Amino acid sequence: MFIRDSSGNRSLTATITVIGFAVVMLKVLISGASIGSVSFGTIDSLSIAAILGPILGTYTARRWGSPANQDPPLESAGSKPGDGAA
């Protein structure tokens, strides 16, 4: 049911991101069209940004902000842990 991330784990944020993107793209494709008596309204860029901004921001923060994706701290050349060298 959930989309798997690059690690192979099921990811709720990746699933929400893909669904949100699909909904916005569907709205963009059918905006301004009318089928019979049913008319679809237009969509502007502010609406797209209001929908996709938080979704993609959440995905990015979860994906790249996790401790597994952080760089290890750099150590000074020639220093040993606990010798007081900075």
C-alpha positions as CSV (number, residue, x, y, z in Angstrom):
1,M,0.0,0.0,0.0
2,F,2.9,2.4,0.7
3,I,5.6,3.4,-1.8
4,R,9.0,2.2,-0.9
5,D,11.9,4.6,-0.5
6,S,15.4,4.2,-1.8
7,S,16.3,2.1,1.2
8,G,13.5,-0.4,0.4
9,N,11.4,0.6,3.5
10,R,7.8,1.6,3.2
11,S,7.6,5.4,3.5
12,L,4.5,7.4,4.4
13,T,6.1,10.7,3.3
14,A,7.1,9.3,-0.1
15,T,3.5,8.0,-0.6
16,I,1.9,11.4,0.4
17,T,4.4,13.2,-1.9
18,V,3.5,11.1,-4.9
19,I,-0.3,11.3,-4.3
20,G,-0.1,15.0,-3.8
21,F,1.9,15.5,-7.0
22,A,-0.6,13.3,-8.9
23,V,-3.6,15.2,-7.6
24,V,-2.0,18.6,-8.6
25,M,-1.0,17.3,-12.0
26,L,-4.5,15.9,-12.6
27,K,-6.0,19.3,-11.6
28,V,-3.6,21.1,-14.0
29,L,-4.5,18.8,-16.9
30,I,-8.2,19.2,-16.4
31,S,-8.2,22.9,-15.4
32,G,-10.4,25.1,-17.6
33,A,-12.0,22.0,-19.4
34,S,-15.7,21.3,-19.5
35,I,-17.3,18.0,-20.1
36,G,-21.0,18.4,-20.8
37,S,-22.5,20.6,-18.1
38,V,-19.6,20.0,-15.7
39,S,-17.0,22.7,-15.8
40,F,-13.6,22.5,-14.0
41,G,-12.2,25.8,-12.7
42,T,-8.7,27.1,-13.3
43,I,-5.8,26.7,-11.0
44,D,-3.1,29.3,-10.4
45,S,0.5,29.0,-9.4
46,L,-0.2,30.1,-5.8
47,S,-2.5,27.2,-5.3
48,I,0.0,24.7,-6.7
49,A,2.7,26.2,-4.4
50,A,0.4,26.0,-1.4
51,I,-0.3,22.3,-2.0
52,L,3.1,21.1,-3.1
53,G,5.4,23.3,-1.0
54,P,4.6,21.7,2.4
55,I,4.4,18.2,1.0
56,L,7.8,18.4,-0.8
57,G,9.3,20.3,2.2
58,T,8.2,17.5,4.5
59,Y,9.6,14.8,2.2
60,T,12.9,16.6,1.9
61,A,13.2,17.2,5.6
62,R,12.5,13.6,6.4
63,R,14.7,12.2,3.6
64,W,17.8,14.3,4.0
65,G,17.3,15.3,7.7
66,S,17.5,11.8,9.1
67,P,20.6,10.9,11.2
68,A,21.5,8.1,8.7
69,N,22.0,10.8,5.9
70,Q,24.2,13.1,8.0
71,D,27.9,13.4,7.3
72,P,30.2,12.1,10.1
73,P,32.1,14.8,12.0
74,L,35.5,15.7,10.5
75,E,38.5,14.9,12.7
76,S,41.7,16.9,12.7
77,A,44.7,15.2,11.1
78,G,47.1,13.8,13.6
79,S,44.8,14.2,16.6
80,K,43.7,11.4,18.8
81,P,40.4,11.3,20.6
82,G,40.7,12.8,24.1
83,D,44.2,14.5,23.7
84,G,42.7,18.0,23.7
85,A,43.8,18.9,20.2
86,A,41.3,20.9,18.3
